[in-house]
Amino acid sequence: MKRLRNNIFATAAVAVACILGTTSAKAQEFTVQGDLVSSYVWRGVYQTGASFQPTLGFSIGDFSVTAWGSTDFDGNKSSEGLASKEIDLTAAYTLGESGPTLSVASLWWAGQGAGKYFNFKSHETAHFFEAGLAYTLPCEKLPLSMAWYLMFAGADKNEEGKQNYSYCELNYPFSVKSVDLNATVGFVPYKTYTVGYGNSGFAFTNVALKATTAIRITDSFSLPIFAQAIWNPCLEDAHLVFGITLKP
């Protein structure tokens, strides 16, 4: 518990240092939006049915803090009898205009009514603490991005009590006429227990294609919509998700 508490304090200290270390005036931005999705699929794994997923974010210069959540509409219950609810908090810092992005996140999907959100004891907490490293190639003709995520503390533990989940993802954005597309390939490098892949080693878990466009409502207002086809070779499963984005 002491080590976990130290990790949390260290993360907070880094965040404060990044903000206070900004010597020049930089633009501050708020992000307020919400997505309505036909189903919630996370890294190739089905979570629940139709859901509302709000985002609240703040950025100053190269530093950002984001709160993201998901709550389903039909009250799907987990094996513990709890309706689906997730809250993720992420702090991220980008090293320069074209440098990598470092992030630390708290992922919490214990469910509505689970309580004990502020329980951070190592073998009792329902939080999953994850570190990420993402990088986009500084090439306009090949804007390929790569990301590696590793859970380093919290509820993700194997049979020996050690953290065991790691996930890698490649994304390639492109456009066809008025439609923005993004191709994704995600995989886990070794056996994991937490998210239900059931893999015994390296496995592709998230192969997807997402298309985003907008429906023009008036001359000054358009409604963004998206559709995403997702395949999980590891689980031999597939999903088709439709969504609507609401934002100012």
C-alpha positions as CSV (number, residue, x, y, z in Angstrom):
1,M,0.0,0.0,0.0
2,K,2.9,2.3,0.8
3,R,4.4,1.8,-2.6
4,L,1.1,2.4,-4.4
5,R,0.6,5.6,-2.4
6,N,4.1,6.8,-3.3
7,N,3.4,6.1,-7.0
8,I,0.2,8.2,-6.8
9,F,2.0,11.1,-5.0
10,A,4.9,10.9,-7.5
11,T,2.4,11.2,-10.4
12,A,0.7,14.2,-8.8
13,A,4.1,15.8,-8.2
14,V,5.1,15.4,-11.9
15,A,1.8,16.9,-13.0
16,V,2.2,19.9,-10.8
17,A,5.8,20.3,-11.9
18,C,4.7,20.3,-15.5
19,I,2.2,23.0,-14.9
20,L,4.4,25.2,-12.8
21,G,7.3,24.7,-15.1
22,T,5.5,26.4,-18.0
23,T,7.4,29.6,-18.3
24,S,5.8,31.0,-21.4
25,A,2.1,31.8,-21.9
26,K,0.5,28.8,-23.6
27,A,-3.0,28.2,-24.8
28,Q,-5.4,26.6,-22.3
29,E,-8.2,24.5,-23.7
30,F,-11.2,22.7,-22.2
31,T,-12.8,19.6,-23.8
32,V,-16.5,18.9,-23.1
33,Q,-18.2,16.2,-25.1
34,G,-20.2,13.0,-25.0
35,D,-20.5,10.0,-27.2
36,L,-23.6,7.8,-27.6
37,V,-22.5,4.4,-28.7
38,S,-24.5,1.3,-29.6
39,S,-22.2,-0.9,-27.6
40,Y,-19.0,-0.4,-25.6
41,V,-16.0,-2.4,-26.8
42,W,-12.6,-1.9,-25.1
43,R,-9.4,-3.0,-26.8
44,G,-11.4,-5.7,-28.7
45,V,-13.4,-6.9,-25.7
46,Y,-17.2,-6.4,-25.4
47,Q,-18.0,-4.5,-22.1
48,T,-21.7,-3.7,-22.3
49,G,-24.5,-2.5,-24.5
50,A,-25.7,1.0,-25.5
51,S,-23.8,3.5,-23.4
52,F,-23.2,7.2,-22.9
53,Q,-19.5,8.2,-22.6
54,P,-18.8,11.8,-21.5
55,T,-15.3,13.4,-21.6
56,L,-14.1,16.4,-19.6
57,G,-10.6,17.5,-20.3
58,F,-8.2,20.4,-19.7
59,S,-4.9,21.1,-21.4
60,I,-2.2,23.8,-21.0
61,G,0.7,23.6,-23.4
62,D,1.9,20.1,-23.6
63,F,0.2,18.9,-20.4
64,S,-3.4,17.5,-20.2
65,V,-5.7,16.0,-17.7
66,T,-8.8,14.1,-18.9
67,A,-11.7,12.4,-17.2
68,W,-13.6,9.9,-19.2
69,G,-16.6,7.8,-18.2
70,S,-19.1,5.2,-19.5
71,T,-22.5,4.2,-18.2
72,D,-24.9,1.9,-20.0
73,F,-28.6,2.5,-20.6
74,D,-30.1,-0.9,-20.0
75,G,-28.6,-1.6,-16.6
76,N,-26.6,-4.7,-17.7
77,K,-25.4,-6.4,-14.5
78,S,-22.0,-8.0,-14.0
79,S,-21.5,-11.3,-12.2
80,E,-21.5,-9.3,-9.0
81,G,-24.9,-7.8,-9.7
82,L,-23.6,-4.3,-10.5
83,A,-24.6,-2.2,-13.4
84,S,-21.9,-1.1,-15.8
85,K,-20.0,2.1,-14.9
86,E,-16.5,3.2,-15.6
87,I,-14.4,6.3,-14.7
88,D,-10.9,6.8,-16.1
89,L,-8.6,9.6,-15.1
90,T,-5.5,10.3,-17.3
91,A,-2.6,12.8,-17.0
92,A,-0.5,13.1,-20.1
93,Y,2.6,15.1,-21.2
94,T,3.9,15.5,-24.7
95,L,7.6,16.1,-25.1
96,G,7.7,18.9,-27.7
97,E,5.7,19.3,-30.9
98,S,6.7,15.9,-32.4
99,G,7.9,14.1,-29.3
100,P,6.4,11.1,-27.6
101,T,3.5,11.4,-25.1
102,L,3.8,9.9,-21.6
103,S,0.7,9.2,-19.7
104,V,-0.5,7.8,-16.3
105,A,-4.1,6.6,-15.9
106,S,-6.4,5.3,-13.2
107,L,-9.0,2.9,-14.7
108,W,-12.0,2.1,-12.5
109,W,-14.8,-0.1,-13.8
110,A,-16.1,-1.7,-10.6
111,G,-19.7,-0.8,-11.5
112,Q,-22.6,1.3,-10.2
113,G,-23.0,0.7,-6.5
114,A,-19.6,-0.9,-6.0
115,G,-18.4,1.8,-3.7
116,K,-14.9,2.0,-2.1
117,Y,-13.6,4.2,-4.9
118,F,-11.0,5.7,-2.5
119,N,-9.7,2.3,-1.4
120,F,-6.1,2.2,-2.8
121,K,-4.8,-0.8,-0.8
122,S,-2.7,-2.9,-3.1
123,H,-4.7,-6.2,-2.8
124,E,-8.1,-4.6,-2.2
125,T,-8.4,-1.7,-4.7
126,A,-10.6,-1.9,-7.8
127,H,-8.4,0.7,-9.6
128,F,-6.1,-0.4,-12.4
129,F,-3.1,2.0,-12.7
130,E,-1.6,2.1,-16.2
131,A,1.4,3.9,-17.7
132,G,1.5,4.7,-21.4
133,L,4.0,5.7,-24.1
134,A,2.7,6.9,-27.5
135,Y,4.5,8.3,-30.5
136,T,3.4,9.4,-33.9
137,L,5.9,9.4,-36.8
138,P,6.7,13.0,-37.8
139,C,5.9,12.3,-41.4
140,E,2.8,13.8,-43.1
141,K,2.6,11.0,-45.7
142,L,2.9,8.3,-43.0
143,P,1.2,9.5,-39.8
144,L,1.5,6.1,-38.1
145,S,1.1,6.2,-34.3
146,M,2.4,3.5,-31.9
147,A,1.4,3.1,-28.2
148,W,2.4,0.8,-25.4
149,Y,0.3,0.5,-22.2
150,L,1.4,-1.3,-19.0
151,M,-0.5,-1.8,-15.8
152,F,2.0,-1.2,-13.0
153,A,-0.2,-1.2,-9.9
154,G,-3.7,-1.9,-8.6
155,A,-6.1,-4.7,-9.3
156,D,-4.3,-6.3,-12.3
157,K,-2.4,-9.2,-10.8
158,N,-1.7,-12.7,-12.0
159,E,-1.8,-15.9,-9.9
160,E,1.5,-15.0,-8.2
161,G,0.3,-11.5,-7.3
162,K,2.4,-9.7,-9.9
163,Q,1.1,-7.1,-12.4
164,N,0.7,-8.9,-15.7
165,Y,-1.2,-6.8,-18.3
166,S,0.4,-5.0,-21.3
167,Y,-1.2,-3.9,-24.5
168,C,0.3,-2.5,-27.7
169,E,-1.5,-0.6,-30.5
170,L,-0.8,0.8,-34.0
171,N,-3.1,3.4,-35.6
172,Y,-3.0,4.8,-39.1
173,P,-5.4,7.7,-40.0
174,F,-6.4,8.5,-43.6
175,S,-9.3,10.0,-45.5
176,V,-11.5,9.0,-48.4
177,K,-13.4,11.9,-49.8
178,S,-15.4,13.4,-46.8
179,V,-14.9,10.4,-44.5
180,D,-12.0,10.2,-42.0
181,L,-10.8,6.7,-41.5
182,N,-8.6,5.1,-38.9
183,A,-7.1,1.6,-39.0
184,T,-6.1,-0.1,-35.7
185,V,-4.1,-3.2,-34.9
186,G,-3.8,-4.0,-31.2
187,F,-2.1,-7.0,-29.5
188,V,-0.9,-8.3,-26.2
189,P,2.7,-9.5,-26.0
190,Y,2.2,-12.2,-23.4
191,K,-0.4,-14.1,-21.3
192,T,-2.8,-11.9,-19.4
193,Y,-5.6,-12.5,-16.9
194,T,-7.4,-9.3,-16.3
195,V,-9.5,-8.5,-19.4
196,G,-10.6,-12.0,-20.4
197,Y,-8.6,-12.6,-23.6
198,G,-7.9,-16.1,-22.6
199,N,-4.5,-16.0,-24.4
200,S,-1.5,-18.2,-23.5
201,G,1.0,-15.8,-25.1
202,F,1.3,-13.2,-27.9
203,A,-2.1,-12.6,-29.5
204,F,-3.9,-10.1,-31.7
205,T,-6.9,-8.8,-29.8
206,N,-8.1,-5.7,-31.6
207,V,-8.2,-5.2,-35.4
208,A,-10.5,-2.4,-36.3
209,L,-11.5,0.2,-38.9
210,K,-13.3,3.4,-37.8
211,A,-15.1,5.8,-40.1
212,T,-16.1,9.3,-39.0
213,T,-18.1,11.9,-40.9
214,A,-20.8,14.5,-40.1
215,I,-24.4,15.0,-40.9
216,R,-25.1,18.7,-41.8
217,I,-28.1,19.9,-39.8
218,T,-27.9,23.6,-40.7
219,D,-25.4,25.8,-42.4
220,S,-23.6,26.4,-39.1
221,F,-24.2,23.0,-37.3
222,S,-23.2,19.5,-38.2
223,L,-23.6,16.3,-36.1
224,P,-20.5,14.1,-36.0
225,I,-21.2,10.3,-36.4
226,F,-19.0,7.3,-36.6
227,A,-19.1,3.6,-37.2
228,Q,-16.4,1.0,-36.3
229,A,-15.9,-2.6,-37.3
230,I,-13.9,-4.5,-34.7
231,W,-12.4,-8.0,-34.9
232,N,-10.8,-9.9,-32.0
233,P,-8.8,-12.8,-33.5
234,C,-7.9,-14.1,-30.0
235,L,-11.5,-14.5,-29.0
236,E,-12.8,-15.2,-32.5
237,D,-15.3,-12.4,-32.0
238,A,-16.4,-9.4,-34.0
239,H,-18.4,-6.2,-33.3
240,L,-20.0,-3.3,-35.2
241,V,-20.4,-0.1,-33.2
242,F,-22.3,3.1,-34.2
243,G,-21.9,6.3,-32.4
244,I,-22.9,10.0,-32.2
245,T,-20.6,12.7,-30.8
246,L,-22.1,15.6,-29.0
247,K,-19.9,18.6,-28.4
248,P,-20.0,22.5,-28.6
